[in-house]
Amino acid sequence: MGTTAMTLLAGLGVLALVSGVLVFTLNSMARVTFSLLAALVCVGGVTAVLGLPYLGVVIVLMMVMEMVIMAVFMIAYMMNPAGLMPMSMLHNKRGALAVSGVVFAALVAGILLAPWPDRTGARPKDTTFQVGMALMGEQMLTMVTLGFVLLATMVGATVLATRRGRYDRLGDDLDRRPADDPVRGGVGR
């Protein structure tokens, strides 16, 4: 691993740690959400720097979408304005500190005391292929096909469940005003 990769790894690790600490020190759900997003994006970056770019990108994409959806729902449905009212994310501070300290010490001890194996053989050329084979084995084609079948099923179910389309509401030229909506009684009803 080169100097650039080590610098990126250290920088992303520190940013992930700082953002993770901010999750428990900020005082609103919206700020906590974006701090958690920053921490998880840094974890995705660390994963990519460590040689698994596909998993890194997947982590970043999943976490960005998850956190944005969470923020939107907080803004839409929380009792306080947009989740920005002061609050504390900490409950049972002493107990949580004791448990987290013990767990952290155990993890560090495990890292330092574990007999790490030496690399045998050469690094694979395509890590994405290796991860896919490890996850799905010889069923890769089956899983890809199943993904398309499930997508087609969802689209088909949505189309069949929707009784009316835009041409039913606005006419063949999409110029019917007001629209023929059943909520207002409709033009042609």
Solvent accessible surface area in square Angstrom, and as a share of the most:
residue,aa,sasa,rsa
1,M,139,0.62
2,G,47,0.45
3,T,115,0.67
4,T,103,0.60
5,A,27,0.21
6,M,102,0.46
7,T,89,0.52
8,L,91,0.45
9,L,41,0.20
10,A,62,0.48
11,G,34,0.33
12,L,36,0.18
13,G,32,0.31
14,V,91,0.52
15,L,100,0.50
16,A,17,0.13
17,L,125,0.62
18,V,76,0.44
19,S,11,0.07
20,G,25,0.24
21,V,83,0.48
22,L,72,0.36
23,V,12,0.07
24,F,111,0.46
25,T,89,0.52
26,L,50,0.25
27,N,69,0.36
28,S,0,0.00
29,M,45,0.20
30,A,9,0.07
31,R,112,0.41
32,V,7,0.04
33,T,0,0.00
34,F,101,0.42
35,S,10,0.07
36,L,57,0.29
37,L,27,0.13
38,A,42,0.33
39,A,9,0.07
40,L,44,0.22
41,V,52,0.30
42,C,12,0.07
43,V,65,0.37
44,G,0,0.00
45,G,18,0.18
46,V,33,0.19
47,T,24,0.14
48,A,37,0.29
49,V,35,0.20
50,L,98,0.49
51,G,12,0.11
52,L,60,0.30
53,P,69,0.43
54,Y,119,0.45
55,L,55,0.27
56,G,2,0.02
57,V,83,0.48
58,V,44,0.25
59,I,47,0.24
60,V,42,0.24
61,L,108,0.54
62,M,109,0.49
63,M,30,0.14
64,V,50,0.29
65,M,112,0.50
66,E,86,0.39
67,M,6,0.03
68,V,60,0.34
69,I,89,0.45
70,M,68,0.30
71,A,5,0.04
72,V,85,0.49
73,F,114,0.47
74,M,15,0.07
75,I,104,0.53
76,A,66,0.51
77,Y,159,0.60
78,M,66,0.30
79,M,197,0.88
80,N,37,0.19
81,P,92,0.58
82,A,27,0.21
83,G,0,0.00
84,L,85,0.42
85,M,91,0.41
86,P,99,0.62
87,M,69,0.31
88,S,56,0.36
89,M,52,0.23
90,L,69,0.34
91,H,143,0.64
92,N,117,0.60
93,K,122,0.52
94,R,218,0.80
95,G,26,0.25
96,A,51,0.39
97,L,134,0.66
98,A,61,0.47
99,V,97,0.56
100,S,60,0.39
101,G,39,0.38
102,V,105,0.60
103,V,77,0.44
104,F,139,0.58
105,A,60,0.47
106,A,62,0.48
107,L,113,0.56
108,V,54,0.31
109,A,41,0.31
110,G,39,0.38
111,I,102,0.52
112,L,135,0.67
113,L,145,0.72
114,A,42,0.33
115,P,129,0.81
116,W,174,0.61
117,P,118,0.74
118,D,128,0.66
119,R,174,0.64
120,T,126,0.74
121,G,65,0.62
122,A,99,0.77
123,R,135,0.49
124,P,57,0.36
125,K,210,0.89
126,D,78,0.40
127,T,20,0.12
128,T,54,0.31
129,F,113,0.47
130,Q,87,0.39
131,V,27,0.16
132,G,10,0.10
133,M,56,0.25
134,A,88,0.68
135,L,128,0.64
136,M,68,0.30
137,G,29,0.28
138,E,148,0.66
139,Q,100,0.44
140,M,60,0.27
141,L,142,0.70
142,T,75,0.44
143,M,85,0.38
144,V,71,0.41
145,T,70,0.41
146,L,79,0.40
147,G,39,0.38
148,F,140,0.58
149,V,81,0.47
150,L,95,0.47
151,L,97,0.48
152,A,66,0.51
153,T,80,0.46
154,M,121,0.54
155,V,85,0.49
156,G,29,0.28
157,A,58,0.45
158,T,87,0.51
159,V,99,0.57
160,L,154,0.77
161,A,87,0.67
162,T,79,0.46
163,R,192,0.70
164,R,48,0.17
165,G,38,0.37
166,R,147,0.54
167,Y,113,0.43
168,D,72,0.38
169,R,89,0.33
170,L,28,0.14
171,G,9,0.09
172,D,128,0.66
173,D,117,0.61
174,L,62,0.31
175,D,100,0.52
176,R,84,0.31
177,R,168,0.61
178,P,72,0.45
179,A,11,0.09
180,D,18,0.09
181,D,25,0.13
182,P,76,0.48
183,V,142,0.82
184,R,154,0.56
185,G,39,0.38
186,G,23,0.22
187,V,86,0.49
188,G,69,0.66
189,R,154,0.56
